[in-house]
Amino acid sequence: MYIDIGGETVLRSRDVVAIFDASILQQQAHLASGPNWRALGPVKSVVLTPTHVYGSPISCATLRKRLMNRPRLESKT
């Protein structure tokens, strides 16, 4: 399954380690200055993957809802 995090960026949902509110950037300034930082517009949330840290223009609550509302696959047995 995939999740659209804004800025024409789509990630595999299993690669998303954590989603934080953008206020974390004020406390952890090194996140936004590292080589793996990817800002996708005005930052409302931070999406952490094993290889990159993304600044997303979509709110933290909306991204979490997108992850939680994945369609369930039912087997027909």
DAVENSUL-V443379 format. One record per backbone hydrogen bond with DSSP energy under -0.5 kcal/mol. NH is the residue of the N-H (numbers start at 0). CO is the residue of the C=O. Records with the same first field share a line. If there is no record, write none. Layout:
# DAVENSUL-V443379
NH->CO, CO
This chain:
# DAVENSUL-V443379
2->10
4->2, 8
5->8
8->5
10->2
12->0
14->11
15->11, 12
16->14, 47
17->47
19->45
21->43
23->20
24->21
25->22
26->22
27->23
30->27
31->27, 28
32->28
33->29, 30
36->33
37->52
39->54
43->41, 55
44->55
45->19
46->53
47->17, 45
48->51
49->14
52->35
53->46
54->37
55->44, 53
57->4
62->58
63->59
64->60
65->61
66->62
67->63
68->64
69->66
73->71
76->74
